[in-house]
Amino acid sequence: MDKPLTNDEIDKIEKKLNTVTRGPWGIAGETGKDISIYSEHNDDVCWWWDGDGEPKTEDLLFMATARELVPRLIATVRALQKEE
């Protein structure tokens, strides 16, 4: 099993999170062709284009949904810590 995160590590994750494009994120395009991860605020987050290998749709969906899930995970950890 992985070791639990320390408070310092959680703080570092939260700081990194606060520097990225705001979410929610989604994916657009077709597997095997140009694909982008975008912010619903009309910002392209990253592009994947045919020629460098084909990305797994599951990987792209994870990257896009992580933008919304990580803040919720941090909030959950902080709430549980307060209960202790």
C-alpha positions, 0 to 999 in steps of 0.5 A: 500500500502507498504511504498516506500523504503528509500535510506538507504534500497535500499543501504542495498538491493544492499549490500546484492545482491553483496554478493550472487552468481552471476547470472543468476540463473535457476532451474533444477530437477523435482517437487516432486524430488530433485530440485536445483537453480543453477548459470549459472557459475556452482555454486549450489545456493540451493537444495530442496529435496523430504521429506521436502514438495514439493516446488511450481515451481512458488516459485523456478522460482521467486527465480531464476529470482529475481537474475536478476530482483533485480539489474534492479529494483535498477538501475531503482529506482536510475535513477528515483531518478536522474530525480526528 
